[in-house]
Amino acid sequence: MFRHSQLESVKAWIANPAHAAMPLHARIQRAVRQLIVDGALGPGKPLPASRALAASLGVSRDTIEAAYTQLHAEGFIDRRVGSGSFVAEITEFAPGRRSRRDTLASDQAPALSRRGAAVFDGGGVREMPAPRPFAHGVPETRTFPLALWERLERQVRKEVGAQSLFHGDPQGTEPLRRAIADYVNLERGARATADRVLVLTSSQQAMALCASMLLDPGDGIFLEDPAYYGARKAFEAAGLDCVPIRVDRQGIVVDQILAAPQRAKAVFLTPSHQFPTGATLTLDRRLALIEWAARHQAWIIEDDYDSEFRYAGKPTACVQGLDPHGRTIYIGTFTKSLFPGLRIGYAVLPPQLVKPMTVARTLLDGHTAPMAQLTLARFMEGGHFGAHVRTMRGVYAERLDVLAGLVAKHLSDFVEPQVPIGGLQMPCLLTGGLAERTAVDAARRAGIELLGLSALHAAGDGRAGFLMGFAAYTPFEIETAVRKLEKAFRAATKR
């Protein structure tokens, strides 16, 4: 028979609510198997007779027989006619040996490759499943026209049928690629055709593809400083030498690139709305970078992550549309303009990169879900995308005004708001009294999320401050959060 502790262990496993969906015989089988794997039942040890164990557990003998039969089929026990059931001679699960293995696994660092260690040490890119004020880069989703989206999805399902359940084109469905090309040509002044668009799951995936397909480990890439943390992590994980280039009110300082033009083989830009400063790259600097890339056979990676939302002045044309030499990769995403759960981004590629990038993409995730692509294509073709963006542009402009006013009223002792002309977040510079880490920690204790600016500066010489996202929060939510922030900051200064 089992010892008392072993029997109680089986009973606890059976009664665990997490296992309630399993049939009773499967729960018993798993419980006994766990005793064997943990070494509590060693090789050759006899198991209780099925009748005796059934009585101890208050179940039928057939249930125990079914559990034993499965354990035997999996090789965990031997069943001998006339002798009973015994733990199989699996020395791998012996107590001493298993304990040693567990100790090694818990005490030692994982045996990762150099690239794997770089990815792990970088911490990845984490997004909040349920964002709270003032998480940055999050659009309003509560007013998204979900009923319209569902109606379009039903239309697609009815017309396409089971075809949408198969593998999709790794480059993306033709209707969506055509809709994206039409959109970026009209709204962003791009040079795009459907056959040059690669549909991806995110702009992050596009950056990872650029890093692995256009550059080798050790190659240099010019990066805005400060820069979007996801880009820097993607390029560092690929083993690239990230060369920080200062940003001023006119965008990236091109003179630093022209002074050492062969230091890097690519440059990463957010020219329409620099992250996080909000600066717009001037035309003369755009043209200088295009000339640099053409002369040195380098690449321009242009991330146009939230250019739809501009609240003052007219949007500038993208760099890709100004580049006659085909050295620019244009990256866009619907995460900010529609909703994060859509998981659709894209890249407009030079013709010679379409096939290599598409092949590389097949090794990552194969393709983007066809149903979502076809629904989005119909959403765009029907004019709904443009209408939604125009509506949200007005909503976000109002929320930015509310946030800027409340920060000036309640937080002027601590920060100086840098009101942007576009985007989904507002930078604030600390003016004294609080350290950045203290401010971010105090906010988090109050249930408020702030992204510190210091970590976005590679050179370590940027002013302390934080980003405040505003797009996803109503004026009432913004006011409530700002008042909480004021109390948190004042309490922090008294410590």
Secondary structure, 3 states (H helix, E strand, C coil): CCCHHHHHHHHHHHHCHHHCCCCHHHHHHHHHHHHHHCCCCCCCCECCCHHHHHHHHCCCHHHHHHHHHHHHHCCCEEEECCCEEEECCCHHHCHHHHHHHHHHHHHCCCCCCHHHHHHHHHCCCCCCCCCCCCCCCCCCCCCCCHHHHHHHHHHHHHHHHHHHHCCCCCCCCHHHHHHHHHHHHHHHCCCCCHHHEEEECCHHHHHHHHHHHHCCCCCEEEEEECCCHHHHHHHHHCCCEEEEEEEECCEECHHHHHCCCCCCCEEEECCCCCCCCCCCCCHHHHHHHHHHHHHHCCEEEEECCCCCCECCCCCCCCHHHHCCCCCEEEEEECCCCCCHHHCCEEEECCHHHHHHHHHHHHCCCCCCCHHHHHHHHHHHHCCHHHHHHHHHHHHHHHHHHHHHHHHHHHCCCCEEECCCCECCEEEEEECCCCCHHHHHHHHHHCCCCCEECHHHCCCCCCCCEEEEECCCCCHHHHHHHHHHHHHHHHHHHCC
